[in-house]
Amino acid sequence: MSEEKLKKIWQEVELERDKFLKEFAYKNFYSASKKDLLLIGIDKDSSKGIMIRDESGRNALPKLSSSFQIERYFIEEKKSSFITIFCKENSLDEPFTYLISLIIKNIDYGLSPTLATKEAIEKFQKLFKSFGKLPPENQIVGLLGELFFVDQIIKIKNDYWKGWIKPEKIIDYTYSEIDVEIKSSSYSGEDKITINNLKQLQYIKNRSRYLYYSSFIINPEGELSVPDLIDNILSEIDDKDGFRDKLSLTKYRIQDKSLWLEKKYSHLETIIFKVDENFPRINSDSFKDNKIPDGISKITYDLELNTINDFRVEKNQFFNNFEK
């Protein structure tokens, strides 16, 4: 909600900017007793920014890139000290709005202005700080496949994205009694699925597990990319901060968006399998005394697609499970 309110205030100030003679034209974010705590506006250089009243703050503030100006400033008109934060690049309006929304959320939780700012910047850096390069192709396609699934599942209910990337990260997606292992590849004609650990296809009684496999092909004119899927998902859901929190656990960083946009794909097909007790897999039961031999730390194996056709389920049948 705070992101929408921020955008609205900046838009209002921008429309009236010429009427202000001040270096910083602003409106109050809060009302009543908190009226002067947070000022939202635009400076004389047309940079969007905020000012947070902070009478007691003396500690140094963390820095981001040169695109963001963060400092303490005494406002004579208000006779008060403020934390001022400005975005110096219009292309970074979206991430800047996210950063400010994090600060506001922290203030609403009762944190001091200094601590609210520090914690928001630390959280923001996890998603924003550039890696300077793309991860390996298989990791890009892996994230593409997961976001492709999330984009599909929110069409049923827009908060169903919350089942993606649980803290324990044992399975890719969980909803109620349903677990989904999401796999993807970017190779046309791929005839196998690689399983990276024994728990990915673990059968658990009284739960339903599915293997959701999508294949893509690299296409410079393709309709899919990781940033495009992210933007689409964000446009459809309410808790944008919560989704970005999960996104920060991946290899994607907002600062690297232009790099990720160079990786375009077209969707070939999606095949879904029901993983029941008869589904072929390697687990601890596959070994003598139901115990993985000492010295083995990781087991990876391939599933041949043409051997598991009997476990296929129709797409509609699969998604109907989420409408109950």
C-alpha positions as CSV (number, residue, x, y, z in Angstrom):
1,M,0.0,0.0,0.0
2,S,2.8,2.5,0.9
3,E,4.3,2.1,-2.7
4,E,1.0,3.3,-4.3
5,K,0.7,6.1,-1.8
6,L,4.3,7.2,-2.5
7,K,3.8,7.2,-6.2
8,K,0.6,9.2,-5.8
9,I,2.3,11.9,-3.7
10,W,5.3,12.2,-6.0
11,Q,2.9,12.6,-8.9
12,E,1.0,15.3,-7.1
13,V,4.1,17.2,-6.1
14,E,5.5,16.9,-9.7
15,L,2.3,18.5,-11.2
16,E,2.6,21.4,-8.8
17,R,6.4,21.7,-8.7
18,D,6.5,25.0,-10.5
19,K,4.3,26.6,-7.8
20,F,7.0,25.9,-5.1
21,L,9.9,28.3,-4.6
22,K,11.6,25.9,-2.1
23,E,14.5,23.7,-3.0
24,F,12.5,20.8,-1.9
25,A,8.8,20.7,-2.7
26,Y,7.0,18.2,-0.6
27,K,3.8,16.9,1.0
28,N,3.4,15.1,4.3
29,F,3.2,11.3,4.3
30,Y,1.5,11.1,7.7
31,S,-1.1,13.2,9.4
32,A,-2.0,14.2,12.9
33,S,0.8,13.7,15.5
34,K,3.2,12.2,12.9
35,K,2.5,14.9,10.3
36,D,6.1,16.3,10.1
37,L,7.9,13.0,10.6
38,L,8.1,12.1,6.9
39,L,8.2,14.5,4.0
40,I,7.8,13.2,0.4
41,G,8.8,15.4,-2.5
42,I,11.0,16.5,-5.4
43,D,14.1,18.8,-5.2
44,K,15.1,21.6,-7.6
45,D,16.8,19.0,-9.9
46,S,13.6,17.1,-10.2
47,S,15.0,14.2,-8.1
48,K,12.5,12.3,-6.1
49,G,13.3,12.1,-2.4
50,I,12.2,11.9,1.2
51,M,13.1,13.7,4.5
52,I,12.7,11.8,7.8
53,R,12.8,13.9,11.0
54,D,15.5,12.5,13.2
55,E,16.3,14.8,16.2
56,S,18.4,12.3,18.1
57,G,20.2,10.5,15.2
58,R,24.0,11.1,15.1
59,N,25.2,7.8,13.8
60,A,26.7,7.5,10.4
61,L,24.3,6.4,7.7
62,P,25.1,3.5,5.3
63,K,25.7,4.4,1.6
64,L,24.4,2.8,-1.5
65,S,25.6,3.7,-5.0
66,S,26.2,7.2,-6.3
67,S,22.7,7.1,-7.7
68,F,21.3,7.6,-4.2
69,Q,22.2,10.6,-2.1
70,I,21.9,9.7,1.6
71,E,22.8,12.2,4.3
72,R,21.8,14.1,7.4
73,Y,20.6,17.7,7.0
74,F,19.3,20.5,9.2
75,I,16.2,22.2,7.8
76,E,16.1,25.7,9.0
77,E,12.4,26.1,8.1
78,K,11.5,23.1,10.3
79,K,14.2,23.8,12.9
80,S,14.9,20.1,12.9
81,S,17.4,17.6,11.7
82,F,16.4,15.2,8.9
83,I,17.7,12.1,7.2
84,T,17.5,13.0,3.5
85,I,17.4,10.4,0.7
86,F,17.3,11.3,-3.0
87,C,17.3,9.2,-6.2
88,K,19.5,10.9,-8.8
89,E,18.6,8.6,-11.7
90,N,15.0,8.5,-13.1
91,S,15.6,4.9,-14.4
92,L,15.8,3.8,-10.7
93,D,12.4,5.1,-9.7
94,E,11.0,1.7,-9.1
95,P,13.8,0.3,-6.8
96,F,13.9,3.7,-5.0
97,T,10.2,3.5,-4.3
98,Y,10.8,0.0,-2.9
99,L,13.6,1.3,-0.7
100,I,11.4,4.1,0.7
101,S,8.5,1.7,1.3
102,L,10.9,-0.5,3.4
103,I,11.9,2.5,5.5
104,I,8.2,3.5,6.0
105,K,7.3,-0.1,7.0
106,N,10.2,-0.1,9.6
107,I,9.0,3.2,11.0
108,D,5.4,1.9,11.3
109,Y,6.9,-1.1,13.2
110,G,8.3,1.4,15.7
111,L,11.9,1.6,14.7
112,S,13.8,4.8,15.1
113,P,14.4,6.8,11.9
114,T,18.1,5.8,11.9
115,L,17.5,2.1,12.5
116,A,14.6,2.1,10.1
117,T,16.9,3.5,7.4
118,K,19.8,1.2,8.1
119,E,17.7,-2.0,8.2
120,A,15.9,-1.0,5.0
121,I,19.2,-0.3,3.2
122,E,20.7,-3.6,4.3
123,K,17.6,-5.5,3.1
124,F,17.5,-3.5,-0.2
125,Q,21.2,-4.3,-0.9
126,K,20.4,-8.0,-1.0
127,L,18.2,-7.4,-4.0
128,F,19.8,-4.4,-5.5
129,K,23.6,-4.8,-5.2
130,S,25.0,-5.9,-8.6
131,F,26.8,-9.1,-9.1
132,G,28.2,-7.5,-12.3
133,K,27.5,-10.6,-14.3
134,L,24.9,-13.2,-15.0
135,P,24.9,-16.6,-13.3
136,P,25.4,-19.8,-15.4
137,E,22.7,-20.6,-18.0
138,N,21.2,-23.4,-16.0
139,Q,20.6,-21.1,-13.1
140,I,19.0,-18.5,-15.3
141,V,16.7,-21.1,-16.8
142,G,16.0,-22.6,-13.4
143,L,14.8,-19.2,-12.1
144,L,12.9,-18.6,-15.3
145,G,11.0,-21.9,-14.8
146,E,10.1,-21.1,-11.2
147,L,8.9,-17.6,-12.1
148,F,6.9,-19.1,-15.0
149,F,5.2,-21.4,-12.6
150,V,4.5,-18.5,-10.1
151,D,3.1,-16.5,-13.0
152,Q,0.7,-19.3,-13.8
153,I,-0.4,-20.0,-10.2
154,I,-1.3,-16.4,-9.3
155,K,-3.9,-16.5,-12.1
156,I,-5.9,-18.7,-9.7
157,K,-5.4,-16.5,-6.6
158,N,-2.9,-13.6,-6.5
159,D,-1.4,-14.5,-3.2
160,Y,-0.5,-18.1,-4.2
161,W,3.1,-16.9,-4.9
162,K,3.7,-17.1,-1.1
163,G,4.2,-20.9,-1.4
164,W,7.4,-20.2,-3.5
165,I,10.8,-20.5,-1.8
166,K,10.0,-21.5,1.7
167,P,12.8,-20.8,4.3
168,E,13.9,-24.5,4.4
169,K,14.0,-24.6,0.6
170,I,13.5,-28.4,0.5
171,I,10.9,-28.1,-2.2
172,D,10.3,-25.3,-4.8
173,Y,6.6,-24.7,-4.0
174,T,4.2,-25.7,-1.3
175,Y,0.5,-25.1,-0.9
176,S,-1.6,-26.8,1.7
177,E,-0.9,-30.6,1.2
178,I,0.6,-30.1,-2.3
179,D,4.4,-30.0,-3.0
180,V,5.8,-29.0,-6.4
181,E,9.3,-29.6,-7.6
182,I,9.9,-27.3,-10.5
183,K,12.4,-28.2,-13.2
184,S,13.3,-26.6,-16.5
185,S,15.7,-26.7,-19.4
186,S,16.6,-24.6,-22.4
187,Y,17.5,-27.4,-24.8
188,S,15.2,-28.3,-27.6
189,G,14.6,-32.1,-27.6
190,E,15.8,-32.6,-24.0
191,D,14.8,-36.1,-23.0
192,K,15.8,-36.1,-19.4
193,I,15.3,-34.3,-16.1
194,T,18.2,-33.9,-13.7
195,I,17.4,-34.5,-10.0
196,N,19.9,-32.9,-7.7
197,N,19.2,-34.5,-4.3
198,L,17.2,-37.3,-2.8
199,K,14.6,-35.1,-1.2
200,Q,13.4,-33.5,-4.4
201,L,11.2,-36.5,-5.3
202,Q,10.7,-37.7,-1.8
203,Y,7.3,-39.4,-1.3
204,I,5.5,-38.3,1.9
205,K,2.3,-40.1,2.9
206,N,-0.9,-38.0,2.9
207,R,0.7,-35.3,0.8
208,S,0.6,-34.9,-3.0
209,R,3.9,-34.2,-4.8
210,Y,4.2,-33.2,-8.4
211,L,7.1,-32.7,-10.8
212,Y,6.5,-29.6,-13.0
213,Y,8.9,-29.6,-16.0
214,S,9.0,-26.7,-18.5
215,S,11.3,-26.5,-21.5
216,F,12.3,-23.3,-23.2
217,I,14.4,-22.3,-26.1
218,I,16.8,-19.3,-26.4
219,N,15.2,-16.7,-28.7
220,P,16.4,-13.1,-28.9
221,E,12.9,-12.1,-29.9
222,G,11.3,-14.4,-27.3
223,E,8.4,-13.4,-25.1
224,L,9.9,-14.5,-21.8
225,S,12.7,-13.2,-19.6
226,V,13.3,-13.2,-15.9
227,P,12.8,-9.4,-15.5
228,D,9.6,-9.5,-17.6
229,L,8.1,-12.3,-15.5
230,I,9.0,-10.4,-12.3
231,D,7.4,-7.2,-13.5
232,N,4.3,-9.1,-14.5
233,I,4.0,-10.9,-11.2
234,L,4.5,-7.6,-9.3
235,S,1.8,-6.0,-11.3
236,E,-0.7,-8.7,-10.2
237,I,0.0,-9.1,-6.5
238,D,-0.6,-7.0,-3.4
239,D,2.4,-7.8,-1.2
240,K,5.1,-6.6,-3.4
241,D,7.6,-6.3,-0.6
242,G,7.1,-9.9,0.4
243,F,7.7,-11.1,-3.1
244,R,10.9,-9.0,-3.4
245,D,12.1,-10.5,-0.1
246,K,11.8,-14.0,-1.7
247,L,13.4,-12.7,-4.9
248,S,16.4,-11.5,-2.9
249,L,17.2,-15.1,-2.1
250,T,17.8,-15.8,-5.7
251,K,20.6,-14.8,-8.1
252,Y,18.6,-12.0,-9.5
253,R,19.6,-8.4,-8.7
254,I,17.6,-5.3,-9.9
255,Q,20.9,-3.5,-10.7
256,D,21.6,-6.2,-13.2
257,K,18.2,-6.1,-14.9
258,S,19.7,-4.9,-18.3
259,L,21.9,-8.0,-18.3
260,W,19.1,-10.3,-17.6
261,L,16.9,-8.7,-20.3
262,E,19.5,-9.9,-22.8
263,K,18.4,-13.5,-22.1
264,K,15.2,-14.0,-23.9
265,Y,13.4,-17.3,-24.3
266,S,10.3,-18.9,-25.8
267,H,8.2,-21.5,-24.0
268,L,8.2,-24.9,-25.7
269,E,6.1,-27.1,-23.4
270,T,5.3,-27.9,-19.8
271,I,4.8,-31.5,-18.7
272,I,3.5,-32.4,-15.2
273,F,4.0,-35.7,-13.4
274,K,2.4,-37.1,-10.2
275,V,5.1,-38.3,-7.9
276,D,3.5,-41.2,-6.0
277,E,5.1,-44.2,-4.2
278,N,5.7,-46.0,-7.5
279,F,7.5,-43.1,-9.2
280,P,11.1,-44.0,-10.1
281,R,13.6,-42.3,-7.8
282,I,16.7,-42.9,-5.8
283,N,16.3,-42.6,-2.1
284,S,17.8,-44.1,1.1
285,D,15.7,-47.2,0.5
286,S,17.8,-47.8,-2.7
287,F,20.8,-48.7,-0.6
288,K,21.7,-51.6,1.6
289,D,20.2,-51.3,5.1
290,N,18.3,-48.2,3.8
291,K,21.4,-46.1,4.5
292,I,23.4,-44.0,2.1
293,P,27.0,-45.3,2.2
294,D,29.5,-43.2,4.2
295,G,31.6,-40.8,2.1
296,I,28.8,-40.0,-0.3
297,S,27.8,-36.3,0.2
298,K,25.7,-35.6,-2.9
299,I,23.7,-37.8,-5.3
300,T,22.6,-36.4,-8.7
301,Y,20.8,-38.5,-11.3
302,D,18.8,-38.2,-14.6
303,L,15.2,-39.3,-15.2
304,E,14.5,-40.3,-18.7
305,L,11.2,-38.6,-19.8
306,N,10.0,-41.5,-22.0
307,T,10.1,-43.8,-19.0
308,I,7.7,-41.8,-16.8
309,N,4.8,-41.1,-19.2
310,D,2.5,-43.2,-17.1
311,F,2.8,-40.6,-14.3
312,R,1.8,-37.6,-16.5
313,V,-1.2,-35.5,-15.5
314,E,-3.1,-33.0,-17.5
315,K,-2.4,-29.3,-16.8
316,N,-6.0,-28.5,-16.0
317,Q,-6.2,-31.5,-13.6
318,F,-3.1,-30.3,-11.9
319,F,-4.2,-26.7,-11.4
320,N,-7.7,-27.8,-10.3
321,N,-6.0,-29.0,-7.1
322,F,-5.4,-25.4,-6.2
323,E,-9.0,-24.3,-6.6
324,K,-10.4,-26.5,-3.9
